[in-house]
């Protein structure tokens, strides 16, 4: 959790919190080559579960960024792979976070560069701005994108610091270089990205990265030899490597403890790398974040004294360490590359828009009710007190951050599921309340009574193009799992 900063507050605009979300499952590249006889590689990539999309991952990253009880005045969501088009995905994140209606929530573009505009817009705007970026990367089987990319989300809160929420990294310089050229593109509706010849993109990015980097350092009034950490992100691996070699000038300042474990996570990767870099940074360090996507954008940050005290509750490094492998066949199924026979039960009906709206706090926020007479918690929320019979006197109580204990569970191999079997558990929550929930990020043979679970925002199913979002339980883990799905 965020801890109160007790030093002297200096008014500045910058990053107040930064957090990442890394899905639980990992695909090893060697599984691809073993299956097809080609493709794959030596590393691993993160894989969003069958019940995750960029919206649910964005919610999880934002929850971590707001874990200290921060309030925000705006929400911007950037993703190249939205769960909806036409409909505003940021509104779903807004509902899951239970932000006030007065907080504007906006989707920002659909490119690999969109997060930069969202971040700069929040920095230049009033109050505290929440910026969320998420991406879910696909590629043809055996392609470099399939093995070398990954799924993730990240979120930052920017604005002026306060005594309770100090700035941990002041943004002291910016630089940008834009050029129109074809490097990587995808037509609307396509899942497979297309790429131009690599050497052309590498040549263009070499010039653009130098221009943006130099402009940002000049804007910050910082010399290159004063940079302590250089973070470079981009889907063009050769260009990223070349830019790193050139701009670091032989100094050991390049930092990336993420990509080897997650793969390149596209529109979320730069903010994910930044979150990880800030987790390890010390006061006074100068950090440059450089992103290569249809040009180059550079930000120069200086860590404040507060960074030594304010640390995230769920660091990126810890999430990477608690992943579990996923069989390649399961990955292909989750991605829709192969279709297996589902349970022989009818597919679910589409969600009622009016019913979902009437129950927004419960469905999206996981808000129960507390009887003021007895303190008993009801889930779903009740209108009538069992003790007094009073109507609509119950108090709302948020259960999204509650920790619970499994008191019993069942494994259902018959009910409809995009990835059977379903594990249902009856959970007693710390502080009161009992509710039967579906578990996720878990194998059926590893569930046990007495196990602790936390809540996570997921997608139950999709019918008629409508996503049914709700909350599931996931085990509390502190050590790396080696079980396969």
N, C-alpha and C positions, 0 to 999 in steps of 0.2 A: 504493500500500500504506500501511497504518498505520505511522507512524514512532514510535519510542519517545519518550515525553514525559520531558523531563529537568528539569522544574520541580518545585516543591514540591507534593506531593500533599495535597489537602484531601478528606477523606472526605465524600462526598455521593452521592445517588442521582440519576441523570439519564440522558441519552442519551450513549452511548459511541461509537456509529457510526450513521450514517443513510445509506441508499443507495436509489437508484431503478433500475428497469429499464424502458426505453422500447423497444418493438418497432421493428424496422428499417423497416417499410413505412409510408407515409403516403398518405392519400386526400385529394385536394383537393376542397373542396366544389363548386367550379365544374364538376367532372365530372358531378356528380349532376344539376344543372340542364341541362347540355348533353345528357344522356341522356334525361331525362324531360320537360324543359321547365319544371320547377319544382323547388323544394327547393334543397338545397345551401347555398352561402354563400361567403364570401371566404377563410376559413381552411382549415387542414388538421387531420386527426385521425390518430392512430396506429392501426395495424391489426395485430393479432396474426396471425401467419402461420397457414396451414392446419394446421401441426404444433404450434401453441401453444395452451395453455389457461391457466386461472388457476393451475394447479399448476406448470406449467413456467415461467411468468413469475415465480411466487413463488420457485422455486428460483434463478432468475437474480438476482433482487433480493437474496435471502439470501446467495448466494455473494459478491456485492459487499460486503455488510455485514460478512461474516466474512473478507474478503480478507487482513486482517492476522494471521490465525491465532488469532482469538478463540475461546474456548470458552464454551459457554452451558449453562445448567442447565434451560431449558425452551423450548418452541417453541409459539407460538400463531399460528394462521392464520385470517385473516378474509377472507371473500369473499362477495358476494351471488350469484355465478355459479359454483358449485363444479363441478368435473369429475365428481364422484360425489356422490350423496346416500346416506345410510346408512353408506357406507364413509368412513373418516377420511382426508381428503386430506392432512392434515398429516403422516401417516405416510409418504407418498411423498416429501414434501419432506425429512423426517428421513432417509430412506434415501439420497436423492441427496446430501445433505450429509455422510453418513457420521457422524452423531452417535451417541454411545454409547447403548446400549439403556436406560440409566438416565435418559436425558433424556426427559421426558414431551412428547408432541406432540399438540396438540388443535386441532380445528376450533372456531371461536368464532362461532356464529350465522350468519345469512345476510342481514343487512341492511346498508344504507349507513352505519349507525352502529356496526356490530360492532367495527370496528378500535379505537374509543375504549375500549370495555370491555376488549379484549385488551391495549391499551397500559397502562391503569391497573392491570389485574390483574398485569401483569408488573412494573410499578413498585412495587406493594405487596408483591410476593412476594420470596422470597429469591434470592440469587445473581444471575447474569446471565440476563436473559430476552430471547429473540429473538421479535420480533413482525413478522409478514409480512402484508401486505394486497395483494390483487390483484383486478382486475375486468376483465371483457370485456363491453363495452356494445354493445347492438344497438338497432335501431329500425326501424319500417316504412320502406321506400324513400320518399324525399323528406321524411321527418319531420325535425324539429329534432334529435331524439336521434341519428339516423343520421349527420348531418353534424357535430353539435356535441359528440358524446361521443367517447371513445377508449378504448384498451386500455393497461394499464400495471400495474406492481407496484412496491411499495416495502417496505423492511425497516429496522427499527431494532433495535439492541441496547441494553437499558437495565439499569441496576444501579449498584452502587458502583464508583467508579473505582479503578484500581490504577496502579502506576508504568508498566506496559507498556500499559495500556488506560485512559487517563484519561477522565473525563467531559468532553465537549466542550460540553454545554449542560445546566445544572442546571434541573430543573423546580421553580419556586418558588411556583407558584400554580395552582389549578384552579377551574373554575366550570362549572356545568351547569344547564340549564333544560329540563324535559321536559314535553311536552304531547301528548295523543292527538288527532290530527286527520289527515284524509286529504289528502295532498299528492301523493304518488307511490306507486304500488303495482304489484305483479305477482304473479299467482297461480302456485303451484308448477307447473313444466312450461312456462310461457309464456316466450317471449323478448321479447315486446313489452310495455314498461311502459305504464301508464296514468296520466294526470295529471288532477287537479282544476283548476278554474278558477284562473288564475295570481294574481289579486288577493287571493284568500283566503289562499293560502300566503304571499304577500309580507307581508300584514298580520300573520300569526301569527309569522313569522320575525323581523320587525322588533322585536317585543316580546321574544321569546326570546333574540335575539342580544344585546340590551342587557343583559338580566338575567344571562346567562352571562358576558359580557365584564366587567361590573361586579363580579360575584362573584369572578372569577378575579383581577382587579387588587387587590381588597380582600384576598383570601387571600394574595397575594404582597406586599402592602404597597407597591404601586407606583402612582404617579399616571399618568393617561392620557398626560400630556405627556412621560413618561419612556420610552414605547414607541418603539423604533427601527424595528421591522419588524412589520407587521400582515399576517398571511396568513389569507385567508378562503376556505373551500371549501364547495361545496354544489351540488346538482343544479338548484336553483331559481335561474336566472341573475339574474332581477330582484331577488330577495331578497338575493343576494350583493352585487350592485351597490349596492343601497340601504343595506345594512349597512356596506359599506365607506365610502360617503360620510358616513354618520352617525358612525361610530366613529372615523374618521380625523380628523374635525373640521377638514378643510381642510389638514391636514399631509401632507407627501409621504412617507407611511410604508407605503402599500399596496404589496406586492411580489407579483408573479406573472409570472415569465419563462417559464412552462411552458404554460399553457392554450391560448394562441394556436397553439402548434405541435402539441399533443397532443390537444386537446379535453378535455372534462371526463371524467376517468377513474373516476368513481363512487366505489366503496368504497376505491380506492387513492389517490384524488387528494389528500386532505389530507396523508398521509404523503409523497407525491411532492413536493408543494409545500414541505413542511417540509425534506425532504432538499435540495432546490434552494436554499432560503433559508439553510440552515446552510453550504452550500458557499461562499456569498458573505459570510457574517457575520464580524464581527471580535470580538475579546475585549471582554467587558463589555456587548455589545449585548443589549437586551431584546427578545425576539420573542414575539408572541402568535399562537397558532394557534387559529382559530375555525372550527368545522365545523357546518354547518346540515343536520341530517337528523333528522326526527321530534323536533325540539327543537334545542338548541344546546349545544355543548361547547367550552370554552375552556381552553387551557393557556398558562401564562406561563413562558417559558424565559429564562435568562440565560447567554449564551455565556461560557465560561471562557477562560483564557489558552491552554489546550491547543488550542483550535480553530484557532489560527494555525499550528500545526505538524501536526496530524492532518488530512489531507485525503484524500478518496476517490480510489481508483485510476481509477475510471471515472465521472466526474461526470455528472449528469443533463444539463447543458448540452452536454457532448461527445456524448452519445448522441443528443440532439435534432439536433445538427449533422451527424450521419452517417447520416441517414435517406435513403430513396429513394422516389419516387412509385410508386403502385400503380394500375393501370387500374380503373375502376369495375366493369367486367364481371368482372374477377378477384375483386374484393371480394365481389360478389354470389355468386359461385361458392363462395368460401371460407366465406361465412356460410350457405350452404345455401338462399339465396333463389332460385337457379336451379340446375338440374341439367343438366350437360353429359355427353356420352357419355364414359365412362371407357375406358381401354385395355381391349381385349378379352381380358382375362386373368381367371382366377378371383380373387375377393376372398380375402384371407388368412384363415387359420383363427384362431380366438381363441387367446389366449396361455394356456399352461398355468400355473395358479396354483402348482403344486408345483415346476415347473421354474424359474419366476421366483424362488420363495423360496430354492431351493437355490443359485441364482446371484446372490443379491441384491447382493453387493459389485460384481460385474462389470456387471450389468444396470443398477442404479441409481446406483452410485458410480463406474463406469468404472475399476475397479481391476484392473490386470494383475499379472504376477508377474515377479520378478527372480531369475535364477539366481545364488546366492551364489558359485558357483565361477567364473563368467565375467562376471557383470554383465549378461548378455543379458536383455532384457525381452521377455516373451511376452504377446500379446493375441490372443484371450482368454487368461486365466491358465492356465498349464500346471502339471501335478502332478509331472511327471518331469523331472529335469535331463538335458539332452542331453549334457552333458559328463561327468557322473559316474554317471548312471542312478539317483540317489537319488530316492526317492518322498516327496512331501509335505515337501520341504525348501526349497521355493521361498519367497521373501519377497514379501509383497504390496507393490505400488507403485501409488499413485494417479496416474492420468493425466488427471484431469478438468481440471487447470489447466495441462497441458502445451501448449506451442506446437509446431505441426508445419509441415512443408513439403510441398506437393503435388509428387509425383514423376511421376505420370501420372493421367489421369482419362478417364472415358467418359460419354457422355450417352445415357441409356436412355429411349427414347420408347415402349417396349412394356410394360415391367414395370408392375405395379399401383402406382398412386400417387393420393392424393386430389388432387394438383395436378401432373400430368406436365409436362415430363419430369423424370426423376430424374438428378441428377449424382452419380456415384460417383467417389471419388478415393482413390488409394493415398497415404498420408501417412507420412512419416518424422518422428518426433517428436524434438525437441531432447532430448539426453540418452539417446537410444536408444528402440527400439521402432518397428515398422512395422505399419500396420493400414489395411484398406480401409474407408472411412467414406462415409456419405451427406452431401452438403453441403446447407446451407439458407441462407436469406437471400441468395441469389445467383441471377443470371440465367445460363442455360446459355452464352450467348455472351460472358460476361465472365470465365470461369474461365481460368486460365493456369498452366502448370507453373512451379514456383518460388514460387508465392504462399503466404503464411503463413496458417495457420488456427488458431483456438482452438476449444475444445469447448463445446457448449451442450446443455442437457437439453431434449429434445423428445419429441413423441408420434409414433411411426411410423405407426400406424393405430388404428382402433377396430373391434372385431369382437365381436358378441354383447354389446355394452355394456361390454366390457373394453378399457381403453386400454393400448396397448403402448408403454411409455416406454423410451427409450434415449437415447444421445448421438449428436449429429451435429457436423459441423465447420462453422464459419462464418468467412468471410474476416476478417482483421485489417484494419480500416479506420481511416484517420486524416483523411479528407476527405469532404465531402458527395458522395454518388453521385447522379447524375441519370438513370441508366438506369431504364427502366420494366420491370416484371415481364413 
